[in-house]
Amino acid sequence: MSNPALQYVNSRIHPEKLKQFCIEALQAAGLSSDHAEQTADVLVTTDAWGTFSHGSRQLVPLLNNLRKGGLKADAQPEIVDQGSGFVVVDGHFAMPMVTSRLAMQAAIDKARSAGIAYAAVRRSGHYGAAGYYAVMAAEQDMIGLSMTNVDVCMTVPGARAPVIGTNPLAYAVPAGTERTVFLDIATSVVAISKVIAAKTAGKPIPEGWLVDELGRPTTDTSTYPDKGAILPMAGHKGYGVALLIEILAGVLTGASFLSGIKPWLVPDPQPADEGHAFVAVNIESLIPIDTFKARMDAMIGEVRSAPKAEGSDRIYLPGEMEWERFDLAHKNGIQLPDYVLINLFSVAEQTGLTDRLIAMLEEE
Ligand SMILES: NC(=O)c1ccc[n+]([C@@H]2O[C@H](COP(=O)([O-])OP(=O)(O)OC[C@H]3O[C@@H](n4cnc5c(N)ncnc54)[C@H](O)[C@@H]3O)[C@@H](O)[C@H]2O)c1
């Protein structure tokens, strides 16, 4: 029999309702209402951007981590050291979204007087979409950078096995009449979820995504992820950027790095000890904010009006597709993909919220 969640594939749910469901599920898993609200905001903003791989579907592994001790429902992140332009945050394995919001806000607050500030986070876990935290800075008229290290799953030139994580990087920059420009990417050639999706569908993948257990290029996903590894984006360039993130988020913060990070997507996770790095640049310290925003608008206009390639009628700025999806989500509700619905129904079953979820999906 097909999964009951699938009858809702054409339903829409307003982001506020989806957020309420996430809050209730997280509270049922032991989180305070404040931590549940903060976590839900990160997950549902990510869904509204259309980045479903890192939105509310991650409630399933997050709840498993809360149950098995990978995350601690009652822990509070703590600033353990600081200077004029930096803070060090010990996450105490609290919900990583809560820790990351606290750390980015601390960097923003420091940057107001210091001009630029860095927040180092250790003893944390999977923080979701990097872009959320970078956008926090842009919404407060700063340039934001957000990075995390991740358990190893990506190979590097010359190696045959996974050496480093798919360490994501995001930046966000406010503009004037234009929307915030933000790029939010893994440093792997594609997200691992795309390889798994192709494998599940029995489809081959393009060359350049994977190597086999001997480090040879392969399009065969049959033994992945037990054997083989994903490749960095743009070869040595992606590897080099992933390594910078490993240094800023792992080596410098005191968090674990490379093989020291525990995997979080396993049945019995231990505290992962991922590290995060956040940077906030106070634009007003360098240039009047209105001048900067007008210059951003001019830059965006020049990019957008460049001659189009044959077959193309539009050039997008990083983040533009996400903002269009975000606006539509808030206007018409979010149409959740089947794999997200299946995950949400599984969470609802675990937390006694199935009737609540169905009612929310049927109300729209
Ligand atoms: N926390 C973790 O452990 C972890 C690890 C890896 C990835 N992630 C997250 O996974 C998500 C997806 O990463 P990904 O690498 O698959 O992203 P992706 O390859 O889908 O790229 C998305 C980014 O590229 C921009 N973009 C896409 N097409 C564009 C175009 N034509 N012109 C201009 N900009 C364009 C988008 O605006 C967006 O910023 C991110 O949110 C990332 O933070 C998280």
The ligand as a Gaussian input file, in Angstrom:
#p B3LYP/6-31G(d) Opt

LIG

0 1
 N       24.785000      21.645000       7.270000
 C       25.333000      20.778000       6.470000
 O       25.921000      19.804000       6.900000
 C       25.262000      20.971000       4.979000
 C       26.165000      20.294000       4.154000
 C       26.074000      20.485000       2.789000
 C       25.084000      21.314000       2.253000
 N       24.235000      21.957000       3.106000
 C       23.175000      22.820000       2.568000
 O       22.607000      22.235000       1.418000
 C       21.935000      23.233000       0.681000
 C       22.072000      22.959000      -0.786000
 O       23.432000      23.050000      -1.198000
 P       23.797000      22.766000      -2.739000
 O       25.261000      22.810000      -2.893000
 O       23.059000      21.540000      -3.221000
 O       23.134000      24.061000      -3.421000
 P       22.851000      24.329000      -4.967000
 O       23.862000      23.681000      -5.825000
 O       21.404000      24.017000      -5.204000
 O       23.094000      25.919000      -5.066000
 C       22.212000      26.805000      -4.415000
 C       22.771000      28.209000      -4.481000
 O       23.133000      28.540000      -5.824000
 C       22.381000      29.686000      -6.250000
 N       22.060000      29.487000      -7.659000
 C       21.537000      28.376000      -8.224000
 N       21.400000      28.547000      -9.540000
 C       21.822000      29.814000      -9.824000
 C       21.916000      30.585000     -11.024000
 N       21.545000      30.111000     -12.197000
 N       22.404000      31.828000     -10.922000
 C       22.794000      32.340000      -9.721000
 N       22.726000      31.650000      -8.558000
 C       22.257000      30.403000      -8.617000
 C       21.161000      29.725000      -5.389000
 O       20.621000      31.031000      -5.301000
 C       21.725000      29.234000      -4.057000
 O       22.365000      30.271000      -3.357000
 C       22.511000      24.557000       1.186000
 O       21.517000      25.181000       1.968000
 C       23.679000      24.150000       2.077000
 O       23.927000      25.036000       3.152000
 C       24.306000      21.814000       4.444000

